[in-house]
């Protein structure tokens, strides 16, 4: 692939073009979640439907990653770039024109498939231009740093747009964002093949459909499970049975066919299983930041624009964590100690927030935990992916990379399921406990409501001051219930961090991965 660009194009511009080609697709990843209330209001949907929109993008990425490699091997690079950029542009335009959420579901899944194409091609081309192992490890660090920063960065980029324009116009601007990269590709690339074309016959569409349905069904269960009271609802039971049947058929198919979709033998490797466990738990803890963001919005009353500003502390932590992990990888430090430092940062974040949740607060107090959170995920992400890929034989590297992608998806969807459970069950439970104390026979309550009624009367309310006082108390009960729910969740996250830290401490040395890593350089999705 080294001769794919024209001779006059400098090396720095080539790398800039390749990395910048990923950015528009990365912004699309968490775009519906930039402001959940606005997205839900625009489509006339529930907040859970917005979560499912993000999951469908992720599911398209996970499901299509393996099959996409066949298209990557068939098309010339320039032609392939033009095709999937034009498709992304068309997809964004359709999302701009269509307001029916049932159609948006399908378009989001297709966006995820196209994102898999962008990632595979861009990262593979970057790898082909790097001569040293250090440079390749650096490309891992840059890519995953961009991926980790995509959610908070997306919030920052879109916050003012959402406040100033209609929500659907975001997709129009997203479509336009693909145009500069597309023009650069057309101008700077040569129309040549990078390798011998591999014909597009015997594409394993059956495995793709089964695999995609498995990941979508798991995401559906996590999003809507608690809301629909799990398996007391017929649709939940149907999705569960369908997912289990597809999983069984997928496993049987992989054992029966010659060219497998994912090599299942990788799950017999102890180091591989340990690595994906570390990655899975880190992803659950990574998205615990969502509760902190909800706290900033609901309790401290930050608007989405100011929330996007303080997300830069999290981005700072991610960048520092990725750079520090890259430095330690270059120094060939033992991976377990990098993990220990990362999980200690996540534990510190959850404990800091646990003791900082109050019914009132100042956002200036929370810059340190945001940095700690970013530092933790930045430290853990890159070494874990490299460890998992290095733990299997070289010819299984593609399957290991696909498994890492699936585990990260499972971690994200599991975090949604856990948060929905705590929000709908624990939150309601705490609210009921508080309300049990708010009875007319409670002298403390009677005294408090009299003081609240008198306070609103002093502030100009001329009638129904008792009802206004009750309304204020109800709002405080909701805030206190949210605070208790957040504390319960972060207590669980702290316990997970401590458990993983103990597991890592008793594990043997993991330094041998550096010897194997030279043979297992694969597109690091």
SULDA-V934970 format. One line per field, one symbol per residue. ss: DSSP state (h for helix, s for strand, l for the rest). phi: phi as a letter, one per 20 degrees, with the letter a starting at -180 (. if undefined). psi: psi as a letter, one per 30 degrees, with the letter a starting at -180 (. if undefined). Layout:
ss->???
phi->???
psi->???
This chain:
ss->llllslllllhhhhhhhhhhhhhhhhhhhlhhhhhhhhhhhhhlllhhhhhhhhhhhhhhhhhhhhhhhhhhhhllhhhhhhhhhhhhhhhhhhhhhlllhhhhhhhhhhhhhhhhhhhhhhhhhhhhllllhhhhhhhhhhhhhhhhhhhhhhhhhhhhhhhhllllhhhhhhhhhhhhhhhhhhhhslllllllllllllllhhhhhhhhhhhhhhhhhhhhlllllhhhlhhhhhhhhhhhhhhhhhhhhhhhlllllllhhhhhlhhhhhhhhhhhhhhhhhllhhhhhhhhhhlllllhhhhhhhhhhhhhhhhhhhhhhhhhhhllllhhhhhhhhhhhhhhhhhhhhhhllllllhhhhhhhhhhhhhhhhhhhhhhhhhhhhlllhhhhhhhhhhhhhhhhhhhhhhhhhhhhhhhhhhhhhhhhhhhllllllhhhhhhhhhhhhhhhhllllllhhhhhhhhhhhhhhhhhhhhhhhhhhhhhhhhhhhhhhhhhhllllllhhhhhllllllll
phi->.fefeffeeffffffffffffefgffffgdgfefbfffffffemcegfffgffffffffffffegffgfffffeefgfffgfffffffffffffffeddeffffgfffffgffffgfffgffffffffeeedfffffffgffffffffeffffffffegffffdcfgffgfffffffefgfffffffeeeeceebffdgedlfefffffffffffffffffffdgffdllefeffffffffffffffffffffffeefeffcfffffeefffffffffffffffffeffgfffffffedfmfegfffffffffffgffffffffffffffelfffffffffffffffffffffgedfcfcacfffdfffffffffffffegfgfgffffffdfgfdgffffffgfffffffffffffffffffedfgfffffffffeedfeeffffffffffffffffeofeblffffffffffffffffffffffffffffffffgffffffffefffdfffffeffedfcgef
psi->ffgfllffkleeeeeeeeefffeeeeefegefgejeeeeeeefhaleeeeeeeeeeeeeeeeefeeeffeeefekkeeeeeeefeeeeeeeeeefefkfjfeeeeeeeeeeeeeeeeeeeeeeeeeeffkfleeeeeeeeeeefeeeefeeeeeeeefeeeefflkeffefeeeefffeeeeeeeeefkkilkflkkjkhlhkieeeeeeeeeeeeeeeeeeefeeeghbgfkeeeeeeeeeeeeeeeeeeeeefelejlekjfffffkeeeeeefeeeeeeeefegffeeeeeeeeeefhkleefeeefffeeeeeeeeeeeeeeeeeeghlkeefeeeeefeeeeeeeeeeeffjlfllkfffgeeeeeeeeeeeeeedeeeeeeeeffllefgeeeeeeeeeeeeeeeeeeeeeeeeeeefeeeeeeeeeefffilffjeeeeeeeeeeeeefefgfkflhfeeeeeeeeeeeeeeeeeeeeeeeefeeeeeeeeeeeeeeefllkgfffeeffffhjljh.
